[in-house]
Amino acid sequence: MTTELLAVRDLTVRRGSTVALDGVTAELPAGAVTALVGPNGAGKSTLLDVLAGVLPPTAGRVERRRGTSVAYVPQRSAVSAHLPLTVADTLAMGRWRDRGPWRRLRRSDRDLVAACAERLGLTPLLGRPLSAVSGGQRQRALVAQGLVARADVLLVDEPTAGVDAVTQEALLAALRAEAERGAVVLHATHEDAAVAHADAVLALDQGRVVDAPAVSPGRR
Ligand SMILES: Nc1ncnc2c1ncn2[C@@H]1O[C@H](COP(=O)(O)OP(=O)(O)OP(=O)(O)O)[C@@H](O)[C@H]1O
């Protein structure tokens, strides 16, 4: 069963002199992966920022059920490569919302971190500093942190950009699994394979909702 857990109504966001979102209304179903598509500057990251609560709307509103938890994996470029953290620390931070920051993790948390690391092929890298892994590996660690959060809503901004085919498959499978446990998954992407993999498409252009472009299923 899909239920509307998250919706935006008439959302408008001004960023400086730019209208980044212009009257966006959309419903995002639970239990499904929605691909968020559109050209550079269409407003995808802005919509994710507003849904994550890190950017206030200029007008309109976000509707979500009371107590809805949100995990946000921003674009790779938005995260410093030089944080003094290991890959394991990065994943463990996904438990902070539930456990509080810097607390010792419970056995169940450690098991979840290990399972999410395994799912994205990060197990051999867990002890490495985040600054000493490749860009694609760092991206995987950040997505794994989002999985570890086990939030009601998972927002991911272009996690498959510039990653190899095996990693892309693993990331898409992980998003699918999140939807299958009932989460709202919103995946901003420019990749046809990711769009073909999604259950629904939300297309933006110049800050407005437009008809989704056609993508042939399975095209890579
Ligand atoms: N911090 C900012 N200050 C001012 N304008 C901004 C800021 N961030 C984004 N914008 C503008 O808001 C609009 C939407 O940008 P946004 O980053 O949401 O697009 P996007 O669809 O995520 O693009 P991309 O595919 O390049 O990631 C663009 O016109 C952009 O120039």
Ligand as a Chemical Component Dictionary entry (heavy atoms), coordinates in Angstrom:
data_LIG
# 
_chem_comp.id                   LIG 
_chem_comp.type                 NON-POLYMER 
_chem_comp.pdbx_formal_charge   0 
_chem_comp.three_letter_code    LIG 
# 
loop_
_chem_comp_atom.comp_id 
_chem_comp_atom.atom_id 
_chem_comp_atom.alt_atom_id 
_chem_comp_atom.type_symbol 
_chem_comp_atom.charge 
_chem_comp_atom.model_Cartn_x 
_chem_comp_atom.model_Cartn_y 
_chem_comp_atom.model_Cartn_z 
_chem_comp_atom.pdbx_ordinal 
LIG N1  N1  N 0 23.075 29.303 -2.857  1  
LIG C1  C1  C 0 22.452 29.817 -3.912  2  
LIG N2  N2  N 0 22.306 31.158 -4.048  3  
LIG C2  C2  C 0 21.668 31.699 -5.107  4  
LIG N3  N3  N 0 21.119 30.965 -6.094  5  
LIG C3  C3  C 0 21.242 29.637 -6.010  6  
LIG C4  C4  C 0 21.912 28.986 -4.926  7  
LIG N4  N4  N 0 21.850 27.653 -5.137  8  
LIG C5  C5  C 0 21.197 27.474 -6.275  9  
LIG N5  N5  N 0 20.821 28.656 -6.810  10 
LIG C6  C6  C 0 20.063 28.837 -8.046  11 
LIG O1  O1  O 0 18.801 28.206 -7.879  12 
LIG C7  C7  C 0 18.411 27.564 -9.082  13 
LIG C8  C8  C 0 18.168 26.085 -8.800  14 
LIG O2  O2  O 0 19.392 25.476 -8.441  15 
LIG P1  P1  P 0 19.482 23.967 -7.935  16 
LIG O3  O3  O 0 20.846 23.774 -7.375  17 
LIG O4  O4  O 0 18.318 23.671 -7.087  18 
LIG O5  O5  O 0 19.338 23.178 -9.334  19 
LIG P2  P2  P 0 19.562 21.637 -9.666  20 
LIG O6  O6  O 0 18.376 21.206 -10.477 21 
LIG O7  O7  O 0 19.858 20.884 -8.435  22 
LIG O8  O8  O 0 20.846 21.678 -10.617 23 
LIG P3  P3  P 0 22.028 20.614 -10.896 24 
LIG O9  O9  O 0 21.470 19.573 -11.819 25 
LIG O10 O10 O 0 23.061 21.467 -11.557 26 
LIG O11 O11 O 0 22.480 20.067 -9.556  27 
LIG C9  C9  C 0 19.522 27.815 -10.101 28 
LIG O12 O12 O 0 19.127 28.915 -10.908 29 
LIG C10 C10 C 0 20.706 28.165 -9.246  30 
LIG O13 O13 O 0 21.568 29.029 -9.933  31 
# 
loop_
_chem_comp_bond.comp_id 
_chem_comp_bond.atom_id_1 
_chem_comp_bond.atom_id_2 
_chem_comp_bond.value_order 
_chem_comp_bond.pdbx_ordinal 
LIG N1  C1  SING 1  
LIG C1  N2  SING 2  
LIG C1  C4  DOUB 3  
LIG N2  C2  DOUB 4  
LIG C2  N3  SING 5  
LIG N3  C3  DOUB 6  
LIG C3  C4  SING 7  
LIG C3  N5  SING 8  
LIG C4  N4  SING 9  
LIG N4  C5  DOUB 10 
LIG C5  N5  SING 11 
LIG N5  C6  SING 12 
LIG C6  O1  SING 13 
LIG C6  C10 SING 14 
LIG O1  C7  SING 15 
LIG C7  C8  SING 16 
LIG C7  C9  SING 17 
LIG C8  O2  SING 18 
LIG O2  P1  SING 19 
LIG P1  O3  DOUB 20 
LIG P1  O4  SING 21 
LIG P1  O5  SING 22 
LIG O5  P2  SING 23 
LIG P2  O6  DOUB 24 
LIG P2  O7  SING 25 
LIG P2  O8  SING 26 
LIG O8  P3  SING 27 
LIG P3  O9  DOUB 28 
LIG P3  O10 SING 29 
LIG P3  O11 SING 30 
LIG C9  O12 SING 31 
LIG C9  C10 SING 32 
LIG C10 O13 SING 33 
# 
